[in-house]
Amino acid sequence: MIKAYPYLIIMALLPLFYSCAGGRYAINFDHLKDSITQIQYSNPEVVIQKNDILNITVSSLSAEASQVFNMPNAVSNASLSTLGGYLVADDGKIQFPILGSIKAEGLTKTQLRDTITRQLLDKKLLLEPIVSIRNLNYKVTVLGEVLRPSVINVPSEKISILEALGAAGDLTIFSNRSNVLLIREENNKRIFKVMNLNSNEIFSSPYFYLKPNDVIYVEPNQNKIASVSPARQWLPIIFSAISLAIITSYRIR
């Protein structure tokens, strides 16, 4: 009976060694030390896309004359109608009061603002107009091994991947921090970018700041995958059966 104890202890500790093997990979930025790094990448202004909902306000020296430009069209999508803004249609245009159809897709908010301002001045509709534009449906989606997978609204129109993960409750202990997938649709293309949170290079990545409609998917690590596999589910039963067999055989002897 006594001779069986070492084998029983080894089998009991095997799962513990297995789970601890990847413990260091649960730490983000493991090699980051006290330092100051020059920021080489700034958040670029986002380009307007189809189905964006824009809040556009116009002011000038005459509040009465400006009023007509502050009555946005109703959003055609009923589920978004409460946002109250200008929907960028499939042709990439918005329908603006008096000015009519204006191309918005492919422009930044600054470029669209300058376009509207110039037309108001050229047509002598307002004196010294001031145009401001905000994106009302700026959102990103975080899925996978986070505490709260969710769609995150971004009223500030600026969010980094770390802020998005924080808003989703942070990564779980079962996340694969070296394989965080960013999915982005841009210029009629779907871009896939794998980001490694175990590496400090993420801070200099051009994908550090997210864009509207980006999707972040956090992959589960091998421990999580193994825990739901049939083989892993049978391991406790197998260990118990082997232990029982060893104990029984020594008792018989």
C-alpha positions as CSV (number, residue, x, y, z in Angstrom):
1,M,0.0,0.0,0.0
2,I,2.8,2.4,0.9
3,K,4.5,1.9,-2.4
4,A,1.4,3.1,-4.2
5,Y,1.5,6.6,-2.6
6,P,4.1,8.2,-4.9
7,Y,2.1,7.2,-7.9
8,L,-1.1,8.6,-6.4
9,I,0.6,11.8,-5.5
10,I,2.0,12.2,-9.0
11,M,-1.4,11.6,-10.7
12,A,-3.1,14.1,-8.3
13,L,-0.5,16.8,-9.1
14,L,-0.5,16.3,-12.9
15,P,-3.5,18.6,-13.6
16,L,-2.0,21.3,-11.3
17,F,1.3,21.3,-13.3
18,Y,-0.7,21.4,-16.5
19,S,-2.7,24.4,-15.5
20,C,0.4,26.3,-14.2
21,A,2.4,25.8,-17.3
22,G,0.9,28.7,-19.1
23,G,0.4,31.0,-16.1
24,R,2.9,33.6,-17.2
25,Y,0.9,34.1,-20.4
26,A,-2.0,35.5,-18.4
27,I,0.1,38.6,-17.8
28,N,-0.2,41.5,-20.2
29,F,2.9,43.5,-21.2
30,D,5.1,41.1,-19.1
31,H,8.4,42.7,-20.2
32,L,7.4,46.3,-19.8
33,K,9.6,48.2,-17.3
34,D,9.8,51.7,-16.0
35,S,10.3,53.8,-19.2
36,I,9.1,56.7,-21.3
37,T,8.2,56.0,-24.9
38,Q,7.6,58.6,-27.5
39,I,4.2,58.3,-29.0
40,Q,4.7,57.9,-32.7
41,Y,1.1,57.2,-33.8
42,S,-1.9,59.4,-33.2
43,N,-5.5,58.5,-33.7
44,P,-6.4,59.5,-37.3
45,E,-9.6,61.1,-38.1
46,V,-12.2,58.5,-39.1
47,V,-13.5,58.4,-42.7
48,I,-17.3,58.5,-43.0
49,Q,-18.9,55.3,-44.3
50,K,-22.3,54.1,-45.6
51,N,-24.9,53.7,-42.9
52,D,-23.1,56.2,-40.6
53,I,-25.6,58.4,-38.7
54,L,-24.3,62.0,-38.5
55,N,-25.4,64.8,-36.2
56,I,-24.9,68.0,-38.1
57,T,-25.5,71.4,-36.4
58,V,-25.2,74.8,-38.0
59,S,-25.0,78.1,-36.3
60,S,-24.4,81.6,-37.6
61,L,-24.9,85.3,-36.7
62,S,-28.6,84.8,-37.3
63,A,-30.1,82.1,-35.1
64,E,-33.4,82.3,-37.1
65,A,-31.7,81.8,-40.4
66,S,-29.7,78.8,-39.0
67,Q,-32.8,77.1,-37.7
68,V,-33.8,75.5,-41.0
69,F,-30.4,73.7,-41.2
70,N,-30.9,72.0,-37.8
71,M,-33.9,69.8,-38.7
72,P,-32.3,66.6,-39.7
73,N,-34.0,64.0,-41.8
74,A,-35.6,61.0,-39.9
75,V,-33.4,58.0,-40.0
76,S,-35.0,55.4,-42.3
77,N,-34.0,52.5,-40.1
78,A,-36.7,52.3,-37.4
79,S,-34.4,50.7,-34.9
80,L,-32.1,53.7,-35.1
81,S,-34.6,56.5,-35.5
82,T,-34.2,57.6,-31.9
83,L,-30.7,58.8,-32.8
84,G,-32.1,61.6,-34.9
85,G,-29.4,62.3,-37.5
86,Y,-28.5,62.2,-41.2
87,L,-28.1,58.7,-42.5
88,V,-25.3,58.2,-45.1
89,A,-27.3,56.3,-47.7
90,D,-26.1,53.4,-50.0
91,D,-25.0,56.0,-52.6
92,G,-22.7,57.6,-50.0
93,K,-24.8,60.8,-49.8
94,I,-26.8,62.7,-47.2
95,Q,-29.9,64.8,-47.9
96,F,-29.2,68.2,-46.3
97,P,-31.9,71.0,-46.0
98,I,-31.8,73.4,-49.0
99,L,-28.4,72.2,-50.1
100,G,-29.8,68.9,-51.2
101,S,-27.7,65.8,-51.9
102,I,-24.1,66.0,-50.5
103,K,-21.4,63.4,-50.9
104,A,-20.3,62.2,-47.4
105,E,-18.8,58.7,-47.8
106,G,-15.0,58.7,-48.0
107,L,-14.7,62.1,-46.4
108,T,-13.5,62.9,-42.9
109,K,-15.8,64.9,-40.7
110,T,-13.5,67.9,-41.2
111,Q,-13.8,67.6,-45.0
112,L,-17.6,67.3,-44.9
113,R,-17.7,70.3,-42.5
114,D,-15.7,72.3,-44.9
115,T,-17.9,71.2,-47.9
116,I,-21.1,72.3,-46.1
117,T,-19.6,75.6,-44.9
118,R,-18.3,76.4,-48.4
119,Q,-21.7,75.8,-50.0
120,L,-23.5,77.9,-47.4
121,L,-21.1,80.7,-48.1
122,D,-21.2,80.4,-51.9
123,K,-25.0,80.4,-52.0
124,K,-25.0,83.3,-49.5
125,L,-27.4,81.4,-47.2
126,L,-25.7,82.3,-44.0
127,L,-23.1,84.8,-42.7
128,E,-20.1,83.2,-40.9
129,P,-21.6,79.8,-40.5
130,I,-20.2,77.3,-38.0
131,V,-20.8,73.7,-38.8
132,S,-20.1,70.9,-36.3
133,I,-20.5,67.1,-37.0
134,R,-20.6,64.1,-34.7
135,N,-20.9,60.4,-35.5
136,L,-24.0,59.1,-33.5
137,N,-23.5,55.4,-34.1
138,Y,-19.8,55.1,-33.3
139,K,-19.5,51.6,-31.8
140,V,-17.1,48.6,-31.5
141,T,-17.9,45.0,-30.6
142,V,-15.9,42.8,-28.2
143,L,-16.4,39.0,-28.3
144,G,-14.8,35.9,-26.9
145,E,-13.0,35.4,-23.7
146,V,-13.9,38.7,-21.9
147,L,-16.1,39.1,-18.9
148,R,-18.9,40.9,-20.7
149,P,-19.0,40.4,-24.5
150,S,-20.8,43.4,-25.7
151,V,-21.3,46.2,-28.3
152,I,-19.7,49.3,-26.9
153,N,-21.0,52.8,-27.8
154,V,-18.2,55.4,-28.1
155,P,-19.6,58.9,-27.6
156,S,-16.1,60.4,-27.4
157,E,-15.4,59.0,-30.9
158,K,-12.0,57.8,-29.8
159,I,-11.2,54.4,-28.2
160,S,-8.1,52.2,-27.9
161,I,-8.2,48.4,-27.9
162,L,-7.2,48.4,-24.2
163,E,-10.2,50.7,-23.4
164,A,-12.5,48.5,-25.4
165,L,-11.3,45.4,-23.5
166,G,-11.7,47.3,-20.2
167,A,-15.3,48.3,-21.1
168,A,-16.0,44.6,-21.7
169,G,-14.9,43.7,-18.2
170,D,-11.3,42.7,-19.2
171,L,-9.9,39.4,-20.4
172,T,-10.7,36.2,-18.6
173,I,-8.1,33.9,-17.2
174,F,-8.9,31.6,-20.1
175,S,-8.0,34.1,-22.8
176,N,-5.2,33.7,-25.3
177,R,-3.5,37.0,-24.9
178,S,-1.2,36.4,-27.8
179,N,-4.0,35.9,-30.3
180,V,-6.5,38.8,-30.1
181,L,-8.1,39.3,-33.5
182,L,-9.2,42.6,-34.9
183,I,-11.8,42.6,-37.7
184,R,-12.2,45.8,-39.7
185,E,-14.2,46.7,-42.8
186,E,-12.7,49.5,-44.8
187,N,-12.7,50.6,-48.4
188,N,-14.9,47.6,-49.3
189,K,-12.3,45.2,-47.8
190,R,-12.4,43.1,-44.6
191,I,-9.1,43.3,-42.7
192,F,-8.0,40.7,-40.2
193,K,-5.2,41.7,-37.8
194,V,-3.8,39.5,-35.0
195,M,-2.6,41.5,-31.9
196,N,-0.4,40.1,-29.1
197,L,-1.1,41.6,-25.7
198,N,2.0,39.8,-24.3
199,S,4.1,42.1,-26.5
200,N,4.8,45.7,-25.8
201,E,4.7,46.4,-29.6
202,I,0.9,46.9,-29.3
203,F,1.5,50.4,-28.1
204,S,3.2,51.4,-31.4
205,S,0.7,49.5,-33.6
206,P,-1.4,51.4,-36.1
207,Y,-4.3,49.3,-34.9
208,F,-4.0,50.4,-31.2
209,Y,-6.9,52.9,-31.8
210,L,-10.1,51.3,-33.0
211,K,-12.4,52.6,-35.8
212,P,-16.2,52.5,-35.9
213,N,-17.7,49.0,-36.3
214,D,-14.4,47.3,-35.5
215,V,-14.8,43.8,-33.9
216,I,-12.4,42.4,-31.3
217,Y,-12.4,38.6,-30.8
218,V,-10.4,37.2,-27.9
219,E,-9.5,33.5,-28.6
220,P,-9.7,31.0,-25.7
221,N,-6.4,29.5,-24.5
222,Q,-5.6,25.8,-24.7
223,N,-6.7,25.2,-21.1
224,K,-10.2,26.4,-21.9
225,I,-10.3,24.4,-25.2
226,A,-9.1,21.3,-23.4
227,S,-11.6,21.7,-20.5
228,V,-14.6,21.4,-22.9
229,S,-13.0,18.5,-25.0
230,P,-14.3,15.0,-24.3
231,A,-10.9,13.7,-23.5
232,R,-10.4,16.4,-20.8
233,Q,-13.8,15.6,-19.3
234,W,-12.9,12.0,-18.9
235,L,-9.5,12.6,-17.2
236,P,-10.8,12.9,-13.6
237,I,-12.7,9.6,-14.1
238,I,-9.6,7.9,-15.6
239,F,-7.4,9.1,-12.7
240,S,-9.9,8.0,-10.2
241,A,-10.2,4.6,-11.8
242,I,-6.4,4.1,-11.9
243,S,-6.1,5.2,-8.3
244,L,-8.8,2.8,-7.2
245,A,-7.2,0.0,-9.1
246,I,-3.8,0.5,-7.5
247,I,-5.3,0.7,-4.0
248,T,-7.4,-2.4,-4.6
249,S,-4.5,-4.4,-6.0
250,Y,-2.3,-3.6,-3.0
251,R,-5.0,-4.4,-0.6
252,I,-5.5,-7.8,-2.2
253,R,-1.8,-8.4,-1.9
